[in-house]
Amino acid sequence: MLQQTQVARVIPRFISWMQEFPDAASLSRAPKSRVLLAWSGLGYNRRALALHAASSVIAGPWAGILPPDEKALMSLPGV
């Protein structure tokens, strides 16, 4: 969220984001439209979509096998 966005604008959005999506499972279950709405105003919506896609991997196939190795992390969408 902080990449090219002022800290003062991010802080309240980050708090709201974490309340709505406290973990990868909750983010992965959310519809893309809700994720984009929660991200709106921060720019670069592809970042929100990449987080959503990565959360699906983390909460799905990787569930219970964390922490993954560096190669696995580098394979996540958006990394």
N, CA, C and O atoms as CSV, one atom per row, in Angstrom:
chain,resi,resn,atom,element,x,y,z
A,1,MET,N,N,0.811,-1.201,0.000
A,1,MET,CA,C,0.000,0.000,0.000
A,1,MET,C,C,0.855,1.265,0.000
A,1,MET,O,O,0.432,2.301,-0.513
A,2,LEU,N,N,2.027,1.186,0.561
A,2,LEU,CA,C,2.852,2.379,0.688
A,2,LEU,C,C,3.635,2.729,-0.567
A,2,LEU,O,O,4.183,3.827,-0.669
A,3,GLN,N,N,3.693,1.824,-1.509
A,3,GLN,CA,C,4.458,2.130,-2.718
A,3,GLN,C,C,3.757,3.242,-3.492
A,3,GLN,O,O,2.663,3.045,-4.020
A,4,GLN,N,N,4.382,4.390,-3.555
A,4,GLN,CA,C,3.892,5.570,-4.257
A,4,GLN,C,C,2.578,6.109,-3.689
A,4,GLN,O,O,1.820,6.769,-4.400
A,5,THR,N,N,2.309,5.831,-2.413
A,5,THR,CA,C,1.136,6.388,-1.747
A,5,THR,C,C,1.599,6.965,-0.417
A,5,THR,O,O,2.363,6.325,0.305
A,6,GLN,N,N,1.148,8.153,-0.094
A,6,GLN,CA,C,1.577,8.821,1.129
A,6,GLN,C,C,1.141,8.048,2.367
A,6,GLN,O,O,0.043,7.494,2.419
A,7,VAL,N,N,2.025,8.022,3.363
A,7,VAL,CA,C,1.775,7.286,4.604
A,7,VAL,C,C,0.471,7.743,5.256
A,7,VAL,O,O,-0.314,6.918,5.725
A,8,ALA,N,N,0.244,9.029,5.285
A,8,ALA,CA,C,-0.967,9.558,5.924
A,8,ALA,C,C,-2.239,9.024,5.266
A,8,ALA,O,O,-3.259,8.866,5.937
A,9,ARG,N,N,-2.191,8.747,3.977
A,9,ARG,CA,C,-3.351,8.178,3.287
A,9,ARG,C,C,-3.466,6.678,3.522
A,9,ARG,O,O,-4.565,6.123,3.501
A,10,VAL,N,N,-2.339,6.028,3.746
A,10,VAL,CA,C,-2.340,4.570,3.876
A,10,VAL,C,C,-2.790,4.110,5.263
A,10,VAL,O,O,-3.525,3.129,5.367
A,11,ILE,N,N,-2.379,4.777,6.305
A,11,ILE,CA,C,-2.629,4.297,7.665
A,11,ILE,C,C,-4.102,3.937,7.905
A,11,ILE,O,O,-4.379,2.811,8.317
A,12,PRO,N,N,-5.053,4.845,7.664
A,12,PRO,CA,C,-6.450,4.449,7.910
A,12,PRO,C,C,-6.931,3.339,6.982
A,12,PRO,O,O,-7.757,2.513,7.373
A,13,ARG,N,N,-6.421,3.319,5.762
A,13,ARG,CA,C,-6.818,2.278,4.813
A,13,ARG,C,C,-6.268,0.919,5.230
A,13,ARG,O,O,-6.946,-0.100,5.102
A,14,PHE,N,N,-5.026,0.911,5.732
A,14,PHE,CA,C,-4.418,-0.334,6.199
A,14,PHE,C,C,-5.201,-0.891,7.385
A,14,PHE,O,O,-5.476,-2.090,7.443
A,15,ILE,N,N,-5.557,-0.031,8.321
A,15,ILE,CA,C,-6.326,-0.474,9.489
A,15,ILE,C,C,-7.658,-1.065,9.048
A,15,ILE,O,O,-8.057,-2.129,9.521
A,16,SER,N,N,-8.336,-0.383,8.152
A,16,SER,CA,C,-9.614,-0.880,7.637
A,16,SER,C,C,-9.437,-2.206,6.904
A,16,SER,O,O,-10.229,-3.131,7.082
A,17,TRP,N,N,-8.387,-2.294,6.075
A,17,TRP,CA,C,-8.091,-3.515,5.320
A,17,TRP,C,C,-7.886,-4.692,6.270
A,17,TRP,O,O,-8.450,-5.767,6.068
A,18,MET,N,N,-7.082,-4.484,7.299
A,18,MET,CA,C,-6.774,-5.562,8.240
A,18,MET,C,C,-7.991,-5.967,9.066
A,18,MET,O,O,-8.102,-7.122,9.477
A,19,GLN,N,N,-8.896,-5.038,9.310
A,19,GLN,CA,C,-10.134,-5.401,10.002
A,19,GLN,C,C,-11.021,-6.265,9.119
A,19,GLN,O,O,-11.660,-7.203,9.594
A,20,GLU,N,N,-11.053,-5.945,7.846
A,20,GLU,CA,C,-11.890,-6.709,6.916
A,20,GLU,C,C,-11.242,-8.013,6.478
A,20,GLU,O,O,-11.923,-9.026,6.313
A,21,PHE,N,N,-9.929,-7.988,6.291
A,21,PHE,CA,C,-9.193,-9.155,5.808
A,21,PHE,C,C,-8.035,-9.456,6.773
A,21,PHE,O,O,-6.879,-9.179,6.453
A,22,PRO,N,N,-8.334,-10.013,7.937
A,22,PRO,CA,C,-7.281,-10.228,8.941
A,22,PRO,C,C,-6.294,-11.342,8.611
A,22,PRO,O,O,-5.240,-11.443,9.238
A,23,ASP,N,N,-6.626,-12.172,7.638
A,23,ASP,CA,C,-5.740,-13.275,7.281
A,23,ASP,C,C,-5.939,-13.645,5.811
A,23,ASP,O,O,-6.846,-13.153,5.139
A,24,ALA,N,N,-5.073,-14.517,5.342
A,24,ALA,CA,C,-5.125,-14.916,3.934
A,24,ALA,C,C,-6.440,-15.603,3.584
A,24,ALA,O,O,-6.968,-15.424,2.486
A,25,ALA,N,N,-6.959,-16.381,4.509
A,25,ALA,CA,C,-8.207,-17.098,4.225
A,25,ALA,C,C,-9.370,-16.133,3.995
A,25,ALA,O,O,-10.159,-16.326,3.069
A,26,SER,N,N,-9.481,-15.107,4.823
A,26,SER,CA,C,-10.590,-14.162,4.648
A,26,SER,C,C,-10.434,-13.364,3.355
A,26,SER,O,O,-11.424,-13.077,2.682
A,27,LEU,N,N,-9.214,-13.008,3.009
A,27,LEU,CA,C,-8.987,-12.295,1.756
A,27,LEU,C,C,-9.287,-13.193,0.559
A,27,LEU,O,O,-9.884,-12.744,-0.420
A,28,SER,N,N,-8.883,-14.436,0.632
A,28,SER,CA,C,-9.113,-15.346,-0.502
A,28,SER,C,C,-10.599,-15.625,-0.726
A,28,SER,O,O,-11.012,-15.877,-1.858
A,29,ARG,N,N,-11.403,-15.585,0.331
A,29,ARG,CA,C,-12.845,-15.826,0.210
A,29,ARG,C,C,-13.611,-14.612,-0.313
A,29,ARG,O,O,-14.730,-14.750,-0.806
A,30,ALA,N,N,-13.020,-13.442,-0.207
A,30,ALA,CA,C,-13.710,-12.217,-0.616
A,30,ALA,C,C,-13.811,-12.148,-2.134
A,30,ALA,O,O,-12.884,-12.544,-2.842
A,31,PRO,N,N,-14.931,-11.647,-2.630
A,31,PRO,CA,C,-15.027,-11.450,-4.084
A,31,PRO,C,C,-14.054,-10.357,-4.531
A,31,PRO,O,O,-13.770,-9.419,-3.786
A,32,LYS,N,N,-13.560,-10.493,-5.732
A,32,LYS,CA,C,-12.609,-9.498,-6.260
A,32,LYS,C,C,-13.189,-8.090,-6.200
A,32,LYS,O,O,-12.472,-7.125,-5.937
A,33,SER,N,N,-14.480,-7.984,-6.445
A,33,SER,CA,C,-15.101,-6.656,-6.428
A,33,SER,C,C,-14.982,-6.007,-5.048
A,33,SER,O,O,-14.785,-4.797,-4.945
A,34,ARG,N,N,-15.101,-6.808,-3.994
A,34,ARG,CA,C,-14.981,-6.273,-2.629
A,34,ARG,C,C,-13.531,-5.883,-2.332
A,34,ARG,O,O,-13.277,-4.860,-1.698
A,35,VAL,N,N,-12.590,-6.695,-2.789
A,35,VAL,CA,C,-11.167,-6.400,-2.596
A,35,VAL,C,C,-10.819,-5.095,-3.296
A,35,VAL,O,O,-10.126,-4.251,-2.729
A,36,LEU,N,N,-11.290,-4.926,-4.510
A,36,LEU,CA,C,-11.019,-3.692,-5.254
A,36,LEU,C,C,-11.677,-2.483,-4.595
A,36,LEU,O,O,-11.097,-1.397,-4.576
A,37,LEU,N,N,-12.863,-2.659,-4.065
A,37,LEU,CA,C,-13.533,-1.563,-3.371
A,37,LEU,C,C,-12.744,-1.160,-2.122
A,37,LEU,O,O,-12.579,0.028,-1.846
A,38,ALA,N,N,-12.265,-2.135,-1.381
A,38,ALA,CA,C,-11.473,-1.846,-0.180
A,38,ALA,C,C,-10.148,-1.174,-0.542
A,38,ALA,O,O,-9.608,-0.406,0.254
A,39,TRP,N,N,-9.628,-1.454,-1.720
A,39,TRP,CA,C,-8.353,-0.900,-2.169
A,39,TRP,C,C,-8.523,0.471,-2.837
A,39,TRP,O,O,-7.549,1.211,-2.974
A,40,SER,N,N,-9.721,0.810,-3.243
A,40,SER,CA,C,-9.934,2.012,-4.054
A,40,SER,C,C,-9.335,3.250,-3.405
A,40,SER,O,O,-9.411,3.451,-2.193
A,41,GLY,N,N,-8.739,4.066,-4.256
A,41,GLY,CA,C,-8.086,5.279,-3.794
A,41,GLY,C,C,-6.602,5.111,-3.547
A,41,GLY,O,O,-5.893,6.098,-3.353
A,42,LEU,N,N,-6.120,3.877,-3.550
A,42,LEU,CA,C,-4.691,3.636,-3.323
A,42,LEU,C,C,-3.920,3.490,-4.634
A,42,LEU,O,O,-2.689,3.484,-4.632
A,43,GLY,N,N,-4.623,3.375,-5.731
A,43,GLY,CA,C,-3.975,3.247,-7.037
A,43,GLY,C,C,-3.456,1.847,-7.289
A,43,GLY,O,O,-3.382,1.019,-6.382
A,44,TYR,N,N,-3.099,1.598,-8.541
A,44,TYR,CA,C,-2.513,0.317,-8.946
A,44,TYR,C,C,-3.338,-0.874,-8.449
A,44,TYR,O,O,-2.872,-1.676,-7.640
A,45,ASN,N,N,-4.551,-0.968,-8.943
A,45,ASN,CA,C,-5.459,-2.034,-8.511
A,45,ASN,C,C,-4.893,-3.429,-8.728
A,45,ASN,O,O,-5.314,-4.379,-8.068
A,46,ARG,N,N,-3.944,-3.562,-9.646
A,46,ARG,CA,C,-3.362,-4.893,-9.871
A,46,ARG,C,C,-2.684,-5.413,-8.604
A,46,ARG,O,O,-2.574,-6.624,-8.418
A,47,ARG,N,N,-2.234,-4.520,-7.739
A,47,ARG,CA,C,-1.634,-4.957,-6.474
A,47,ARG,C,C,-2.670,-5.658,-5.607
A,47,ARG,O,O,-2.387,-6.694,-5.007
A,48,ALA,N,N,-3.858,-5.096,-5.544
A,48,ALA,CA,C,-4.929,-5.720,-4.763
A,48,ALA,C,C,-5.297,-7.076,-5.365
A,48,ALA,O,O,-5.526,-8.042,-4.639
A,49,LEU,N,N,-5.351,-7.139,-6.684
A,49,LEU,CA,C,-5.677,-8.405,-7.340
A,49,LEU,C,C,-4.572,-9.439,-7.123
A,49,LEU,O,O,-4.857,-10.627,-6.972
A,50,ALA,N,N,-3.316,-8.996,-7.108
A,50,ALA,CA,C,-2.207,-9.920,-6.833
A,50,ALA,C,C,-2.263,-10.414,-5.394
A,50,ALA,O,O,-2.021,-11.594,-5.141
A,51,LEU,N,N,-2.577,-9.537,-4.451
A,51,LEU,CA,C,-2.731,-9.967,-3.054
A,51,LEU,C,C,-3.856,-10.995,-2.934
A,51,LEU,O,O,-3.734,-11.992,-2.222
A,52,HIS,N,N,-4.941,-10.735,-3.638
A,52,HIS,CA,C,-6.079,-11.657,-3.613
A,52,HIS,C,C,-5.672,-13.021,-4.175
A,52,HIS,O,O,-5.987,-14.057,-3.591
A,53,ALA,N,N,-4.980,-13.013,-5.297
A,53,ALA,CA,C,-4.541,-14.265,-5.908
A,53,ALA,C,C,-3.526,-14.990,-5.018
A,53,ALA,O,O,-3.595,-16.210,-4.869
A,54,ALA,N,N,-2.592,-14.250,-4.431
A,54,ALA,CA,C,-1.601,-14.861,-3.544
A,54,ALA,C,C,-2.269,-15.447,-2.309
A,54,ALA,O,O,-1.870,-16.510,-1.834
A,55,SER,N,N,-3.275,-14.767,-1.791
A,55,SER,CA,C,-3.963,-15.283,-0.601
A,55,SER,C,C,-4.662,-16.607,-0.901
A,55,SER,O,O,-4.792,-17.462,-0.025
A,56,SER,N,N,-5.108,-16.767,-2.136
A,56,SER,CA,C,-5.750,-18.034,-2.515
A,56,SER,C,C,-4.757,-19.189,-2.487
A,56,SER,O,O,-5.121,-20.313,-2.141
A,57,VAL,N,N,-3.520,-18.922,-2.846
A,57,VAL,CA,C,-2.470,-19.944,-2.785
A,57,VAL,C,C,-2.100,-20.222,-1.330
A,57,VAL,O,O,-1.985,-21.375,-0.915
A,58,ILE,N,N,-1.917,-19.150,-0.565
A,58,ILE,CA,C,-1.494,-19.294,0.834
A,58,ILE,C,C,-2.560,-20.005,1.664
A,58,ILE,O,O,-2.240,-20.867,2.482
A,59,ALA,N,N,-3.816,-19.649,1.454
A,59,ALA,CA,C,-4.900,-20.251,2.232
A,59,ALA,C,C,-5.356,-21.587,1.653
A,59,ALA,O,O,-6.070,-22.341,2.314
A,60,GLY,N,N,-4.949,-21.879,0.433
A,60,GLY,CA,C,-5.358,-23.118,-0.225
A,60,GLY,C,C,-4.275,-24.165,-0.187
A,60,GLY,O,O,-4.090,-24.841,0.825
A,61,PRO,N,N,-3.547,-24.306,-1.299
A,61,PRO,CA,C,-2.544,-25.372,-1.387
A,61,PRO,C,C,-1.444,-25.303,-0.325
A,61,PRO,O,O,-0.887,-26.333,0.055
A,62,TRP,N,N,-1.132,-24.109,0.150
A,62,TRP,CA,C,-0.062,-23.994,1.139
A,62,TRP,C,C,-0.552,-24.094,2.580
A,62,TRP,O,O,0.266,-24.116,3.500
A,63,ALA,N,N,-1.837,-24.154,2.795
A,63,ALA,CA,C,-2.378,-24.163,4.157
A,63,ALA,C,C,-1.746,-25.295,4.965
A,63,ALA,O,O,-1.763,-26.456,4.554
A,64,GLY,N,N,-1.198,-24.942,6.102
A,64,GLY,CA,C,-0.595,-25.931,6.982
A,64,GLY,C,C,0.843,-26.267,6.678
A,64,GLY,O,O,1.464,-27.019,7.429
A,65,ILE,N,N,1.400,-25.732,5.595
A,65,ILE,CA,C,2.799,-26.049,5.277
A,65,ILE,C,C,3.685,-24.803,5.298
A,65,ILE,O,O,4.781,-24.798,4.738
A,66,LEU,N,N,3.204,-23.772,5.940
A,66,LEU,CA,C,4.002,-22.555,6.048
A,66,LEU,C,C,5.041,-22.721,7.141
A,66,LEU,O,O,4.776,-23.474,8.079
A,67,PRO,N,N,6.179,-22.094,7.100
A,67,PRO,CA,C,6.547,-21.130,6.082
A,67,PRO,C,C,7.135,-21.799,4.850
A,67,PRO,O,O,7.886,-22.769,4.954
A,68,PRO,N,N,6.784,-21.268,3.678
A,68,PRO,CA,C,7.344,-21.801,2.443
A,68,PRO,C,C,8.786,-21.328,2.252
A,68,PRO,O,O,9.236,-20.391,2.910
A,69,ASP,N,N,9.488,-21.979,1.359
A,69,ASP,CA,C,10.860,-21.554,1.073
A,69,ASP,C,C,10.845,-20.345,0.133
A,69,ASP,O,O,9.796,-19.944,-0.370
A,70,GLU,N,N,12.018,-19.780,-0.089
A,70,GLU,CA,C,12.129,-18.562,-0.897
A,70,GLU,C,C,11.629,-18.777,-2.319
A,70,GLU,O,O,10.968,-17.903,-2.879
A,71,LYS,N,N,11.933,-19.918,-2.904
A,71,LYS,CA,C,11.489,-20.199,-4.277
A,71,LYS,C,C,9.963,-20.205,-4.359
A,71,LYS,O,O,9.382,-19.683,-5.311
A,72,ALA,N,N,9.328,-20.795,-3.359
A,72,ALA,CA,C,7.869,-20.828,-3.335
A,72,ALA,C,C,7.310,-19.422,-3.195
A,72,ALA,O,O,6.349,-19.071,-3.880
A,73,LEU,N,N,7.885,-18.621,-2.332
A,73,LEU,CA,C,7.419,-17.245,-2.163
A,73,LEU,C,C,7.560,-16.451,-3.457
A,73,LEU,O,O,6.689,-15.651,-3.799
A,74,MET,N,N,8.636,-16.669,-4.159
A,74,MET,CA,C,8.860,-15.950,-5.410
A,74,MET,C,C,7.859,-16.359,-6.490
A,74,MET,O,O,7.704,-15.650,-7.484
A,75,SER,N,N,7.190,-17.471,-6.313
A,75,SER,CA,C,6.203,-17.929,-7.301
A,75,SER,C,C,4.814,-17.330,-7.082
A,75,SER,O,O,3.924,-17.509,-7.914
A,76,LEU,N,N,4.626,-16.626,-5.978
A,76,LEU,CA,C,3.321,-16.051,-5.690
A,76,LEU,C,C,2.973,-14.944,-6.707
A,76,LEU,O,O,3.856,-14.222,-7.170
A,77,PRO,N,N,1.696,-14.823,-7.042
A,77,PRO,CA,C,1.288,-13.746,-7.949
A,77,PRO,C,C,1.679,-12.381,-7.377
A,77,PRO,O,O,1.471,-12.107,-6.196
A,78,GLY,N,N,2.240,-11.544,-8.225
A,78,GLY,CA,C,2.605,-10.194,-7.820
A,78,GLY,C,C,3.982,-10.044,-7.220
A,78,GLY,O,O,4.422,-8.924,-6.961
A,79,VAL,N,N,4.678,-11.154,-6.990
A,79,VAL,CA,C,6.017,-11.065,-6.392
A,79,VAL,C,C,7.051,-10.974,-7.491
A,79,VAL,O,O,8.247,-10.891,-7.209
